[in-house]
Amino acid sequence: MTTPAAEASRAFGHRLNRIYLRYTAAFIVFVGVVAVLEQMGLPKRWIGVIFLLATVGLYAGIGIISRTTDAVEYYVAGRRVPAMYNGMATAADWMSAASFIGLAGTLYLQGYGGLAYVIGWTGGYVLVALLLAPYLRKFGGYTIPDFLGERYRSHLPRFMGVVAAILCSFVYLVAQIYGVGLITTQLTGVDFVIGIFLGLGGVLVCSFLGGMRAVTWTQVAQYIILTIAYLVPVVWLSIKQTGVPVPQVVYGQQLAKVSAREQQLLTDPKELQVRALFAARADDYADKLRDVPAALIADRAAAQQRSQALKKQNAPLREIQRADKALAALPKSEDAAREAWTRERIANEARSQPLAGMPLHAQQFAGDPAGTPAEQQAFDTSRRNFLALVFCLMVGTAALPHILMRSYTTPSVRQARESVAWSLFFILLLYLTAPALAVLVKFEIFDGVVGLPFDRLPAWIASWSKVDPALVSVIDINHDGILQLGEIRIGNDLIVLATPEIAGLPYVISGMVAAGGLAAALSTADGLLMTISNALSHDLYHGMIDPKASAAKRVVISKVLLLAAALAAAAVAAQKPADILFLVTAAFSIAASAFFPALVLGIFWGRANRWGALFGMVAGLGVTLYYLIRNEPLLRGLLHIAAPVDLWWGILPVSAGAFGVPIGFAVCIVMSLVTPAPSAAQRDWTRQLRVPQGASGL
């Protein structure tokens, strides 16, 4: 006999099924209508505006309908989200701008090495299901610092949890806001900064008014859009190239063609000529860096002389303007010159490498295990970095606060575990497609773009270079009028967004893909903003400053802090600090080193105490931040660090968590053993947390 609660839950699930089935059908019809309007002459810019306004308006509408001031609804969606829908919302929360925009691009540029992201991100959900999600749901709090404070009976681990949650979430949030600006700019043609704030409006209306309840139902809607948007162009490319509508099936076939084309490009005389010219440019910059003051004076004198000579000759105005522009673009100081020339030297060295610096797509690691000592060392270093990145992504996935928070929104422990399984299923739909997308696009560019005359290049190259030259740029360095592979530079954030244009699809599909990327960025931004504002309002303010604050007051404070966090992230993103994937990966290392040891030991080792948790979190996070700051070029430049790069065992800074996590575990264990043991009540609380639901409870 079913209980009234079970009947109500079943009825709620059926209602959700009807709502989202109708919503999916309506979205497909909407795309069809816009496609018809395009055929009737609707300008591309208006198509972009329609997609932006329609999707952002939809998300804002859900936020308005789901508005609430109830603390349980605002923080954890009333703990009544069914497992399948919670899994879908988690997948949308997870499919950030990095996954949607950056993953296929990374696979395009790195080949086999990019699979570390697929393995690490999906494998991390196994850790979530086995080690964390059920126990956090049984605890039944609101946030991850909430759990740390209750488990260790101290404000100190809670405070460190707040600091770490804000740090990793803010870094992650900046990447999403950057993606929002990038996509909105392409959709509407507005300035990048204006695009950031246009897209941010949809985020704020949703999360500001309805908290986790609005965020959850919006993320389900966003997952449907981003999935359709991601799959349609890939399926079309697969049909275009092979006649088979399942890209995963033809992946190996197209990879073989790409590999054959790579061998041709490696020995092509024109490609060798381009590589030599880029190498010569790199040498020129290296010469300048040997005596920066003298080189800067010489460059200024040469530029001034050229400008004056053109004016005396009454040269065409365009040439004079070009010369004056080159003079104005020269570095203003020696430090600026040193930074700019170093950047150019590195960029030209990379483009002087075979295949424009890309490895062979099917090659597992750099170097050769049976080659020379240098090749063997390169192979070992490449393999270590691959494994270190997989480790950081897996452990970081299992420690991200905005993902773990979703464990609190399900009705039961069992559904929390089922929710993780659903999340993995929904994520795999896209992650198994990304490698195929990278290969299909690479074949399209290698076979259909490389070798074209410059005056016949596809329009997408010019349009995207206007959005941001870092996304795509071309240069006829050997002046033969023909594009070689070494003369085109593509950023990893471009591949997915430009796929419809590369495939020759109508612009309406480009608009749909951009809307999907926007959905991915906004869905993750919603979750991250909730994490930051909840950490400040619930954990810091209510948990440590004013425990007697009413639920309504806490919700109001959370909304104010959410707005402040959004504006701060937008200000940072407007500076275009780094590519999306690096920012996100750095957030994983930060989350892994700060949270994973304290959470896992807190659940499975009753001897862990507050001093162990506190010092373990500080040590792990400190080592990770030190390694990132000391070795990452972006951070070194921002902080003016002159000390030489110091890589431990050749591990790149993006995998800094590979050092922070084990140090965090070691310090937590040692400090717990040398300081007083937790009380009997605390140990019993930990044991009860691991007892299966129904046998006992907290």
C-alpha positions as CSV (number, residue, x, y, z in Angstrom):
1,M,0.0,0.0,0.0
2,T,1.5,3.3,-1.0
3,T,1.6,6.2,1.4
4,P,0.1,9.7,0.6
5,A,3.6,11.1,0.4
6,A,4.6,8.5,-2.2
7,E,1.4,9.2,-4.2
8,A,2.2,13.0,-4.0
9,S,5.7,12.4,-5.1
10,R,4.6,10.2,-8.1
11,A,2.0,12.8,-9.1
12,F,4.7,15.5,-8.9
13,G,7.0,13.5,-11.2
14,H,4.2,12.9,-13.8
15,R,3.5,16.6,-13.8
16,L,7.2,17.4,-14.4
17,N,7.3,14.9,-17.2
18,R,4.4,16.6,-19.0
19,I,5.8,20.1,-18.5
20,Y,9.2,19.3,-19.9
21,L,8.0,17.2,-22.8
22,R,5.8,20.1,-23.9
23,Y,8.7,22.5,-23.3
24,T,11.1,20.3,-25.5
25,A,8.5,20.2,-28.3
26,A,8.0,23.9,-28.1
27,F,11.7,24.6,-28.3
28,I,12.0,22.4,-31.5
29,V,9.0,24.3,-33.0
30,F,10.6,27.6,-32.1
31,V,13.8,26.7,-33.9
32,G,11.8,25.6,-36.9
33,V,9.9,28.9,-37.0
34,V,13.2,30.9,-36.8
35,A,14.6,28.7,-39.6
36,V,11.6,29.6,-41.8
37,L,12.1,33.3,-41.0
38,E,15.7,33.0,-42.0
39,Q,14.8,31.6,-45.4
40,M,12.4,34.5,-45.8
41,G,15.2,37.0,-45.3
42,L,15.5,37.6,-41.6
43,P,19.0,39.1,-40.9
44,K,21.5,37.1,-39.0
45,R,21.8,39.7,-36.3
46,W,18.1,39.5,-35.6
47,I,18.3,35.7,-35.4
48,G,20.9,36.1,-32.6
49,V,18.8,38.7,-30.8
50,I,15.7,36.4,-30.9
51,F,17.6,33.5,-29.5
52,L,19.1,35.6,-26.8
53,L,15.9,37.3,-25.7
54,A,13.8,34.1,-25.9
55,T,16.1,31.9,-23.9
56,V,17.1,34.5,-21.3
57,G,13.5,35.6,-21.0
58,L,12.5,31.9,-20.5
59,Y,15.0,31.5,-17.6
60,A,13.9,34.8,-16.1
61,G,10.3,33.6,-16.3
62,I,11.1,30.4,-14.4
63,G,12.9,32.5,-11.8
64,I,9.9,34.8,-11.4
65,I,7.4,31.8,-11.1
66,S,9.7,30.0,-8.6
67,R,10.4,33.1,-6.4
68,T,10.5,32.3,-2.7
69,T,11.7,33.6,0.7
70,D,11.4,30.2,2.4
71,A,14.8,29.1,3.6
72,V,14.4,25.4,2.8
73,E,13.1,26.2,-0.7
74,Y,15.7,28.9,-1.3
75,Y,18.7,26.9,-0.2
76,V,17.8,23.3,-1.2
77,A,14.7,23.5,-3.4
78,G,12.5,22.0,-0.6
79,R,14.4,18.7,-0.7
80,R,11.8,17.3,-3.2
81,V,13.6,17.2,-6.6
82,P,13.2,13.7,-8.1
83,A,16.4,11.8,-8.8
84,M,16.2,12.0,-12.6
85,Y,15.5,15.7,-12.7
86,N,18.1,16.4,-10.0
87,G,20.5,14.5,-12.2
88,M,19.5,16.6,-15.2
89,A,19.9,19.8,-13.2
90,T,23.3,18.6,-12.0
91,A,24.4,17.8,-15.5
92,A,23.4,21.3,-16.6
93,D,25.2,22.7,-13.5
94,W,28.2,20.6,-14.6
95,M,28.1,21.3,-18.3
96,S,29.7,24.7,-17.9
97,A,31.1,26.9,-20.6
98,A,34.3,24.9,-20.2
99,S,32.6,21.6,-21.0
100,F,30.3,22.9,-23.7
101,I,32.7,25.4,-25.4
102,G,36.1,24.3,-24.3
103,L,36.2,20.5,-24.2
104,A,35.9,19.7,-27.9
105,G,38.3,22.6,-28.6
106,T,40.9,21.1,-26.2
107,L,40.5,17.7,-27.9
108,Y,41.0,19.4,-31.3
109,L,44.2,21.1,-30.1
110,Q,45.6,18.4,-27.9
111,G,44.3,15.2,-29.4
112,Y,44.7,12.2,-27.1
113,G,45.9,14.4,-24.2
114,G,42.5,16.1,-24.1
115,L,40.9,12.8,-23.1
116,A,42.2,13.5,-19.6
117,Y,39.3,15.8,-19.2
118,V,36.7,13.3,-20.3
119,I,38.2,10.6,-18.1
120,G,38.7,12.9,-15.1
121,W,35.3,14.6,-15.2
122,T,33.2,11.5,-15.6
123,G,35.3,9.4,-13.2
124,G,34.8,12.0,-10.6
125,Y,31.1,11.2,-10.4
126,V,32.0,7.7,-9.3
127,L,33.8,9.2,-6.3
128,V,30.8,11.4,-5.7
129,A,28.4,8.5,-5.7
130,L,30.6,6.2,-3.5
131,L,32.2,8.6,-1.1
132,L,30.2,11.7,-0.6
133,A,26.7,12.2,-2.0
134,P,24.7,9.7,0.2
135,Y,26.4,10.8,3.4
136,L,25.9,14.5,2.7
137,R,22.3,13.9,2.0
138,K,21.9,11.9,5.2
139,F,23.5,14.8,7.1
140,G,20.8,17.0,5.5
141,G,22.4,20.5,5.8
142,Y,22.4,23.3,3.3
143,T,26.1,23.7,2.3
144,I,29.5,22.0,2.4
145,P,30.9,24.4,5.1
146,D,27.8,23.5,7.1
147,F,28.9,19.8,7.1
148,L,32.4,20.7,8.1
149,G,31.2,22.9,11.0
150,E,28.9,20.2,12.3
151,R,31.2,17.2,11.8
152,Y,34.2,18.9,13.5
153,R,32.2,20.8,16.0
154,S,34.1,24.0,15.3
155,H,33.8,27.3,13.5
156,L,37.4,27.0,12.3
157,P,36.9,24.3,9.6
158,R,33.6,26.0,8.7
159,F,35.4,29.3,8.1
160,M,38.1,27.6,6.0
161,G,35.3,25.9,4.1
162,V,33.7,29.3,3.4
163,V,37.1,30.7,2.2
164,A,37.8,27.8,-0.1
165,A,34.2,27.6,-1.4
166,I,34.3,31.3,-2.3
167,L,37.8,31.0,-3.9
168,C,37.2,28.0,-6.1
169,S,33.6,29.1,-7.0
170,F,34.7,32.6,-7.9
171,V,37.5,31.4,-10.2
172,Y,35.0,29.0,-11.8
173,L,32.3,31.8,-12.0
174,V,34.7,34.2,-13.9
175,A,35.1,31.5,-16.6
176,Q,31.3,31.2,-17.0
177,I,30.8,35.0,-17.1
178,Y,33.5,35.2,-19.7
179,G,31.7,32.5,-21.8
180,V,28.4,34.5,-21.4
181,G,30.1,37.6,-22.8
182,L,31.7,35.7,-25.7
183,I,28.4,34.0,-26.7
184,T,26.2,37.1,-26.3
185,T,28.7,39.2,-28.4
186,Q,28.5,36.6,-31.2
187,L,24.7,36.4,-31.0
188,T,24.0,40.2,-31.0
189,G,27.1,41.9,-32.2
190,V,27.3,44.1,-29.1
191,D,30.5,45.0,-27.3
192,F,32.0,42.2,-25.1
193,V,31.4,44.0,-21.8
194,I,27.8,44.8,-22.7
195,G,27.3,41.2,-23.7
196,I,28.5,40.1,-20.2
197,F,25.8,42.2,-18.5
198,L,23.1,41.2,-21.0
199,G,23.6,37.6,-20.3
200,L,24.1,38.2,-16.6
201,G,20.6,39.6,-16.3
202,G,19.1,36.1,-16.9
203,V,21.3,34.6,-14.2
204,L,20.4,37.2,-11.6
205,V,16.7,37.2,-12.2
206,C,16.7,33.4,-11.8
207,S,18.9,32.9,-8.8
208,F,18.1,36.2,-7.1
209,L,14.4,35.6,-6.9
210,G,14.0,31.9,-6.4
211,G,17.3,30.5,-5.1
212,M,17.9,26.8,-5.5
213,R,14.3,26.1,-6.4
214,A,14.4,28.5,-9.4
215,V,17.9,27.4,-10.3
216,T,16.9,23.7,-10.3
217,W,14.0,24.0,-12.7
218,T,15.9,26.5,-14.9
219,Q,18.8,24.1,-15.1
220,V,16.6,21.3,-16.3
221,A,15.3,23.6,-19.1
222,Q,18.8,24.6,-19.9
223,Y,20.0,21.0,-20.1
224,I,17.4,20.3,-22.8
225,I,18.5,23.3,-24.9
226,L,22.2,22.7,-24.6
227,T,21.9,19.0,-25.4
228,I,19.9,19.6,-28.6
229,A,22.2,22.5,-29.5
230,Y,25.4,20.3,-29.0
231,L,24.2,17.2,-30.9
232,V,22.5,18.6,-34.0
233,P,25.7,20.1,-35.7
234,V,27.8,17.1,-34.8
235,V,25.2,14.7,-36.3
236,W,25.0,16.9,-39.4
237,L,28.8,16.9,-39.8
238,S,28.8,13.1,-39.4
239,I,26.2,12.7,-42.1
240,K,28.0,15.2,-44.4
241,Q,31.3,13.4,-44.2
242,T,30.3,9.8,-43.9
243,G,26.5,9.5,-44.4
244,V,26.2,8.0,-40.9
245,P,24.1,10.0,-38.3
246,V,25.9,8.6,-35.3
247,P,29.2,10.5,-34.9
248,Q,30.5,8.1,-32.2
249,V,30.4,5.2,-34.7
250,V,32.4,7.0,-37.4
251,Y,35.0,8.5,-35.0
252,G,37.7,5.9,-35.7
253,Q,37.1,6.1,-39.5
254,Q,37.5,9.9,-39.5
255,L,40.5,9.7,-37.1
256,A,42.3,7.5,-39.6
257,K,41.7,10.1,-42.4
258,V,42.9,12.9,-40.1
259,S,46.1,10.9,-39.3
260,A,46.8,10.4,-43.0
261,R,46.3,14.1,-43.7
262,E,48.7,15.0,-40.8
263,Q,51.4,12.9,-42.4
264,Q,51.0,14.8,-45.6
265,L,51.2,18.2,-43.8
266,L,54.3,17.2,-42.0
267,T,56.3,16.9,-45.2
268,D,54.5,19.6,-47.3
269,P,57.2,22.1,-48.6
270,K,54.9,25.1,-48.1
271,E,54.3,24.0,-44.4
272,L,58.0,23.7,-43.9
273,Q,58.5,27.1,-45.3
274,V,55.9,28.6,-43.0
275,R,57.5,26.9,-40.0
276,A,60.9,28.3,-40.9
277,L,59.5,31.8,-41.1
278,F,57.9,31.6,-37.7
279,A,61.1,30.2,-36.3
280,A,63.0,33.2,-37.7
281,R,60.4,35.5,-36.1
282,A,60.9,33.8,-32.7
283,D,64.7,34.2,-33.1
284,D,64.2,38.0,-33.8
285,Y,62.2,38.4,-30.6
286,A,64.9,36.4,-28.7
287,D,67.5,38.8,-30.0
288,K,65.5,41.8,-28.9
289,L,65.1,40.3,-25.4
290,R,68.9,40.1,-25.0
291,D,69.0,44.0,-24.9
292,V,65.5,45.3,-24.4
293,P,66.4,49.1,-24.1
294,A,68.5,49.2,-27.2
295,A,66.0,47.1,-29.2
296,L,63.1,49.4,-28.1
297,I,65.0,52.5,-29.1
298,A,65.8,51.0,-32.5
299,D,62.2,49.9,-33.2
300,R,60.9,53.4,-32.3
301,A,63.5,55.1,-34.6
302,A,62.7,52.7,-37.5
303,A,58.9,53.2,-37.1
304,Q,59.3,57.0,-36.9
305,Q,61.5,57.0,-40.0
306,R,59.1,54.9,-42.0
307,S,56.2,57.2,-41.0
308,Q,58.1,60.3,-42.0
309,A,59.3,58.8,-45.3
310,L,55.8,57.9,-46.3
311,K,54.5,61.4,-45.6
312,K,57.3,63.0,-47.6
313,Q,56.5,60.7,-50.5
314,N,52.8,61.6,-50.3
315,A,52.1,57.9,-50.0
316,P,48.4,56.7,-50.0
317,L,46.6,57.7,-46.8
318,R,46.0,54.0,-45.9
319,E,49.8,53.3,-45.8
320,I,50.5,56.4,-43.7
321,Q,47.8,55.4,-41.3
322,R,49.1,51.9,-41.1
323,A,52.6,53.2,-40.3
324,D,51.3,55.6,-37.6
325,K,49.3,52.8,-36.1
326,A,52.4,50.6,-35.9
327,L,54.3,53.4,-34.2
328,A,51.6,53.9,-31.7
329,A,51.4,50.2,-31.0
330,L,55.0,49.9,-29.9
331,P,55.5,49.1,-26.2
332,K,55.5,52.2,-24.0
333,S,58.1,51.0,-21.5
334,E,60.9,48.5,-21.2
335,D,58.8,46.2,-18.9
336,A,55.9,46.3,-21.4
337,A,58.3,45.5,-24.2
338,R,59.9,42.6,-22.4
339,E,56.4,41.1,-21.6
340,A,55.1,41.6,-25.1
341,W,58.2,40.3,-26.8
342,T,58.4,37.3,-24.5
343,R,54.8,36.5,-25.4
344,E,55.4,36.9,-29.1
345,R,58.6,34.7,-28.9
346,I,56.7,31.9,-27.3
347,A,53.7,32.2,-29.7
348,N,56.0,32.1,-32.8
349,E,58.0,29.2,-31.4
350,A,54.8,27.3,-31.0
351,R,53.7,28.0,-34.5
352,S,57.1,27.0,-35.9
353,Q,56.4,23.4,-34.6
354,P,54.9,20.7,-36.9
355,L,51.1,20.9,-37.4
356,A,51.1,24.5,-35.9
357,G,52.2,23.1,-32.5
358,M,49.4,20.5,-32.3
359,P,50.5,16.9,-31.5
360,L,49.5,14.0,-33.8
361,H,45.8,13.5,-32.9
362,A,46.1,9.8,-32.2
363,Q,49.5,10.0,-30.4
364,Q,49.1,9.1,-26.8
365,F,52.0,11.0,-25.3
366,A,54.9,13.2,-26.5
367,G,58.3,11.6,-27.0
368,D,59.1,8.0,-27.5
369,P,59.6,5.4,-24.7
370,A,62.1,3.5,-27.0
371,G,63.8,6.6,-28.4
372,T,66.7,8.8,-27.3
373,P,67.1,9.8,-23.6
374,A,65.4,13.2,-24.4
375,E,62.5,11.5,-26.1
376,Q,62.1,9.0,-23.2
377,Q,62.1,11.9,-20.7
378,A,59.5,13.8,-22.8
379,F,57.3,10.6,-22.9
380,D,57.6,10.2,-19.1
381,T,56.8,13.8,-18.4
382,S,53.8,13.8,-20.8
383,R,52.4,10.7,-19.2
384,R,52.9,12.0,-15.7
385,N,51.0,15.2,-16.6
386,F,48.2,13.2,-18.2
387,L,47.7,11.1,-15.0
388,A,48.1,14.1,-12.7
389,L,45.4,16.0,-14.7
390,V,43.1,13.0,-14.5
391,F,43.6,12.8,-10.8
392,C,43.0,16.5,-10.2
393,L,39.8,16.5,-12.3
394,M,38.4,13.4,-10.6
395,V,39.1,14.5,-7.1
396,G,38.1,18.1,-7.9
397,T,34.8,16.9,-9.3
398,A,34.1,15.1,-6.0
399,A,34.9,18.3,-4.1
400,L,33.2,21.1,-6.0
401,P,30.7,22.8,-3.6
402,H,28.2,23.7,-6.2
403,I,28.0,20.1,-7.4
404,L,27.9,18.6,-3.9
405,M,25.2,21.0,-2.8
406,R,22.8,19.2,-5.2
407,S,23.0,16.2,-2.9
408,Y,20.9,18.1,-0.4
409,T,18.0,18.7,-2.9
410,T,16.7,15.1,-3.3
411,P,14.0,13.6,-1.1
412,S,16.1,10.8,0.3
413,V,19.6,9.2,0.6
414,R,18.7,6.6,-2.0
415,Q,17.6,9.2,-4.5
416,A,20.8,11.2,-3.9
417,R,22.8,8.1,-5.0
418,E,20.4,7.6,-8.0
419,S,20.7,11.3,-8.9
420,V,24.5,10.9,-9.3
421,A,23.9,8.0,-11.7
422,W,21.5,10.0,-13.7
423,S,24.0,12.9,-13.8
424,L,26.6,10.6,-15.2
425,F,24.2,9.4,-17.9
426,F,23.2,12.8,-19.0
427,I,26.8,14.1,-19.0
428,L,28.0,11.1,-21.0
429,L,25.5,11.9,-23.8
430,L,27.7,14.9,-24.5
431,Y,31.1,13.7,-23.4
432,L,31.0,10.7,-25.7
433,T,30.3,13.1,-28.5
434,A,33.0,15.7,-27.9
435,P,35.9,13.5,-29.2
436,A,34.0,12.8,-32.3
437,L,33.2,16.5,-32.8
438,A,36.9,17.4,-32.5
439,V,37.9,14.9,-35.1
440,L,35.1,15.8,-37.5
441,V,36.0,19.5,-37.3
442,K,39.7,18.8,-37.7
443,F,39.0,16.8,-40.8
444,E,36.8,19.6,-42.1
445,I,39.5,22.2,-41.6
446,F,42.4,20.1,-42.7
447,D,40.6,19.0,-45.9
448,G,38.4,21.9,-46.7
449,V,40.0,25.1,-45.4
450,V,43.8,24.5,-45.5
451,G,45.0,25.1,-49.1
452,L,42.3,27.7,-50.0
453,P,43.3,31.1,-51.4
454,F,43.1,33.9,-48.8
455,D,40.4,35.6,-50.8
456,R,38.2,32.5,-50.7
457,L,38.4,31.8,-47.0
458,P,35.1,31.0,-45.2
459,A,33.2,33.9,-43.7
460,W,33.3,32.4,-40.2
461,I,37.1,33.2,-40.0
462,A,36.5,36.9,-40.5
463,S,33.4,37.1,-38.3
464,W,35.0,35.3,-35.3
465,S,38.3,37.1,-35.5
466,K,36.3,40.4,-35.0
467,V,34.8,39.0,-31.8
468,D,38.3,38.1,-30.4
469,P,41.5,37.6,-32.4
470,A,42.5,35.0,-29.9
471,L,39.7,32.8,-31.2
472,V,40.9,32.6,-34.8
473,S,43.5,34.6,-36.8
474,V,45.2,34.0,-40.1
475,I,48.4,35.5,-41.6
476,D,50.0,35.0,-45.0
477,I,53.5,34.9,-43.7
478,N,55.0,33.5,-46.8
479,H,53.0,35.8,-49.1
480,D,51.8,33.0,-51.5
481,G,48.1,33.8,-51.2
482,I,47.4,30.3,-50.0
483,L,46.4,29.3,-46.5
484,Q,48.7,26.8,-44.9
485,L,47.9,25.0,-41.6
486,G,50.7,26.9,-39.8
487,E,49.1,30.3,-40.9
488,I,45.8,29.7,-39.1
489,R,45.6,29.9,-35.3
490,I,42.5,28.6,-33.7
491,G,41.6,29.0,-30.0
492,N,40.0,26.1,-28.2
493,D,36.9,28.2,-27.3
494,L,36.0,28.5,-31.0
495,I,35.5,25.0,-32.2
496,V,32.0,24.3,-30.8
497,L,30.6,27.7,-31.4
498,A,31.8,27.8,-35.0
499,T,30.9,24.2,-35.9
500,P,27.6,25.1,-37.6
501,E,29.4,27.6,-39.9
502,I,32.3,25.2,-40.5
503,A,29.7,22.5,-41.5
504,G,27.9,24.9,-43.8
505,L,24.6,24.8,-41.8
506,P,22.1,27.7,-41.8
507,Y,22.7,30.5,-39.4
508,V,19.7,29.5,-37.3
509,I,21.8,26.5,-36.1
510,S,24.6,28.8,-35.1
511,G,22.1,30.8,-33.1
512,M,20.9,27.6,-31.5
513,V,24.4,26.4,-30.6
514,A,25.2,29.8,-29.1
515,A,22.0,29.6,-27.1
516,G,23.1,26.1,-25.9
517,G,26.5,27.5,-24.9
518,L,24.7,30.4,-23.1
519,A,22.5,27.9,-21.3
520,A,25.6,25.9,-20.2
521,A,27.4,29.0,-18.9
522,L,24.3,30.4,-17.2
523,S,23.3,27.1,-15.5
524,T,26.7,26.8,-13.9
525,A,26.9,30.5,-13.1
526,D,23.6,30.1,-11.2
527,G,24.9,27.2,-9.1
528,L,28.2,29.0,-8.4
529,L,26.5,32.2,-7.4
530,M,24.3,30.2,-5.0
531,T,27.4,28.6,-3.5
532,I,29.1,31.9,-2.9
533,S,26.1,33.7,-1.5
534,N,25.1,30.8,0.7
535,A,28.6,30.4,2.1
536,L,28.6,34.1,3.1
537,S,25.0,34.4,4.3
538,H,24.3,30.9,5.8
539,D,27.7,29.7,6.9
540,L,29.5,33.0,7.8
541,Y,26.7,35.3,8.8
542,H,24.2,32.9,10.3
543,G,26.6,30.2,11.4
544,M,29.3,32.4,13.0
545,I,28.1,36.0,13.4
546,D,24.4,36.0,14.1
547,P,23.0,32.5,14.8
548,K,19.6,33.9,15.8
549,A,19.0,35.6,12.5
550,S,15.6,34.7,11.0
551,A,15.3,32.6,7.9
552,A,13.8,35.5,6.0
553,K,16.7,37.8,7.0
554,R,19.2,35.2,5.9
555,V,17.5,34.9,2.5
556,V,17.6,38.6,2.0
557,I,21.3,38.8,2.9
558,S,22.0,35.9,0.5
559,K,20.3,37.8,-2.3
560,V,22.3,41.0,-1.7
561,L,25.6,39.0,-1.6
562,L,24.6,37.1,-4.7
563,L,24.3,40.4,-6.6
564,A,27.6,41.6,-5.3
565,A,29.4,38.4,-6.3
566,A,27.9,38.5,-9.8
567,L,29.1,42.1,-10.3
568,A,32.6,41.3,-9.0
569,A,32.9,38.3,-11.3
570,A,31.6,40.3,-14.3
571,A,34.3,43.0,-13.6
572,V,37.1,40.4,-13.6
573,A,35.7,38.6,-16.7
574,A,35.6,41.8,-18.6
575,Q,39.4,41.8,-18.5
576,K,39.5,38.5,-20.4
577,P,42.0,37.0,-17.9
578,A,42.6,33.6,-19.5
579,D,41.0,30.9,-21.6
580,I,37.9,29.2,-20.1
581,L,39.4,25.8,-19.6
582,F,42.4,26.9,-17.6
583,L,40.3,28.9,-15.2
584,V,38.0,26.0,-14.7
585,T,40.8,23.4,-14.2
586,A,42.5,25.7,-11.7
587,A,39.2,25.7,-9.7
588,F,39.2,21.9,-9.7
589,S,42.7,21.8,-8.1
590,I,41.7,24.4,-5.5
591,A,38.5,22.5,-4.6
592,A,40.2,19.1,-4.5
593,S,43.0,20.3,-2.2
594,A,40.8,22.3,0.2
595,F,37.8,20.0,0.5
596,F,38.4,16.4,-0.5
597,P,40.7,15.2,2.4
598,A,38.5,16.9,5.1
599,L,35.3,15.6,3.7
600,V,36.4,12.0,3.1
601,L,38.3,11.7,6.4
602,G,35.4,13.3,8.2
603,I,33.0,10.7,6.9
604,F,35.1,7.5,7.1
605,W,37.6,8.2,9.9
606,G,36.2,9.0,13.3
607,R,39.6,10.0,14.7
608,A,39.8,13.1,12.4
609,N,39.3,16.2,14.5
610,R,39.0,19.9,14.0
611,W,42.7,20.6,14.1
612,G,43.5,18.0,11.6
613,A,40.7,19.3,9.3
614,L,41.8,22.9,9.7
615,F,45.5,22.4,9.1
616,G,44.9,19.9,6.4
617,M,42.7,22.3,4.5
618,V,45.2,25.2,5.0
619,A,48.2,23.1,4.0
620,G,46.6,21.5,0.9
621,L,45.1,24.8,-0.3
622,G,48.3,26.7,0.4
623,V,50.5,24.3,-1.6
624,T,48.1,24.4,-4.5
625,L,48.0,28.1,-4.6
626,Y,51.7,28.5,-4.2
627,Y,52.3,26.1,-7.2
628,L,49.8,27.9,-9.3
629,I,51.1,31.4,-8.5
630,R,54.8,30.4,-8.9
631,N,54.4,28.6,-12.2
632,E,51.4,29.8,-14.1
633,P,52.4,32.6,-16.6
634,L,49.1,34.5,-16.1
635,L,49.5,34.7,-12.4
636,R,53.2,35.4,-12.5
637,G,52.5,38.4,-14.7
638,L,49.7,39.7,-12.6
639,L,51.8,39.5,-9.4
640,H,55.1,40.5,-11.1
641,I,56.9,37.3,-10.0
642,A,60.5,37.3,-11.3
643,A,61.6,34.0,-9.7
644,P,62.2,31.2,-12.2
645,V,59.5,28.7,-12.9
646,D,60.0,25.6,-10.6
647,L,58.0,22.6,-11.8
648,W,58.1,19.6,-9.5
649,W,58.7,16.4,-11.5
650,G,57.6,18.4,-14.6
651,I,54.0,18.6,-13.5
652,L,52.3,21.6,-15.1
653,P,50.6,24.2,-12.8
654,V,47.1,23.3,-14.1
655,S,47.5,20.0,-12.1
656,A,48.7,21.7,-8.8
657,G,46.1,19.7,-6.9
658,A,48.3,16.6,-7.4
659,F,50.5,18.0,-4.7
660,G,47.8,19.7,-2.6
661,V,45.6,16.7,-2.1
662,P,48.1,14.2,-0.7
663,I,49.6,16.9,1.5
664,G,46.2,17.8,2.8
665,F,45.5,14.1,3.7
666,A,48.9,13.8,5.4
667,V,48.6,16.9,7.5
668,C,45.0,16.1,8.4
669,I,46.0,12.6,9.6
670,V,49.1,13.7,11.5
671,M,47.5,16.7,13.2
672,S,44.5,14.5,14.2
673,L,46.8,11.9,15.8
674,V,48.9,14.4,17.7
675,T,46.0,16.5,19.1
676,P,43.2,15.4,21.4
677,A,40.7,12.9,19.9
678,P,37.1,13.9,19.2
679,S,34.6,13.3,21.9
680,A,32.7,10.0,22.1
681,A,29.6,11.9,20.9
682,Q,31.4,13.2,17.8
683,R,32.7,9.7,17.0
684,D,29.2,8.3,17.4
685,W,27.8,11.0,15.1
686,T,30.3,9.9,12.4
687,R,29.4,6.2,12.8
688,Q,25.7,7.0,12.5
689,L,26.4,8.9,9.3
690,R,27.7,5.7,7.7
691,V,24.8,3.5,8.9
692,P,22.4,2.6,6.0
693,Q,19.2,4.6,6.0
694,G,16.5,2.9,7.9
695,A,18.9,1.1,10.3
696,S,19.6,4.2,12.3
697,G,19.8,8.0,11.8
698,L,21.6,11.0,12.9
